[in-house]
Amino acid sequence: MILQKKREELIEYGIKMLDNNLTVGTGGNLSICDRASGMMAITPSGIEYHEIKPENIAIIEIETGKIVDGDKVPSSERDMHRIFYKYRTDLDAIIHTHTTFAATISCLNQPLPAVHYLVAFAGEDVRCAEYATYGTVQLAKNAFEAMKGRKAVLLANHGLLAGGASLAEAYAVTEQIEFCCELYYRAKSIGEPVILPSEEMVRMIERFKGYGKTIEDHQEI
């Protein structure tokens, strides 16, 4: 089976996403890129995550968009995944969700500011892409433009898109940005949150690059 391990990984993370309340029902979609073959694997449309089988996962040529394998209809958002693999080499996995708080902020058609340093998982902030009908090339283009220099983007009146070098990273970005969207929602409900300055967010982005990989030197206290 073509890209069997990647298909199995998509199923694993789809179930994890559902079980951890990052989506409901059949909402959202996940994909992973295989640079060596020039293909991507993406979850099917309209199938509950616990029911997806490896053969249901669609395999698509990144350059042409041609479906080369899979026995079910691929996600309607496949172009929104494919555009990132085609034009960005730093992202090899994409997760799209309709998480409650990210979707709430997206309905305001405004970005998620640096309300917490964990926003740095995605960048200095998370922009909101202009609205377009789901499953369209226009939505793919809007998402790509708004996510330049970032690893996440809000989709106006829709939800959240997050990417990473692996599904594990894309999933981590999804979790952290949803958490920060909830913080922003709650803070705005009782007052006006203090937004971290750009220079602090740049510092956080650099620190996260070595998070869990290097031992930091500490000054004497």
Secondary structure as UniProt FT lines:
FT   TURN            2..3
FT   HELIX           4..19
FT   TURN            20..21
FT   TURN            25..26
FT   STRAND          29..34
FT   TURN            35..38
FT   STRAND          39..42
FT   HELIX           49..51
FT   HELIX           54..56
FT   STRAND          58..61
FT   TURN            62..64
FT   STRAND          67..69
FT   TURN            76..77
FT   HELIX           78..87
FT   STRAND          93..97
FT   HELIX           100..106
FT   TURN            107..109
FT   HELIX           117..121
FT   STRAND          128..129
FT   TURN            134..135
FT   HELIX           137..146
FT   TURN            147..149
FT   STRAND          152..155
FT   TURN            156..158
FT   STRAND          159..164
FT   HELIX           167..190
FT   HELIX           198..209
FT   TURN            210..213
//
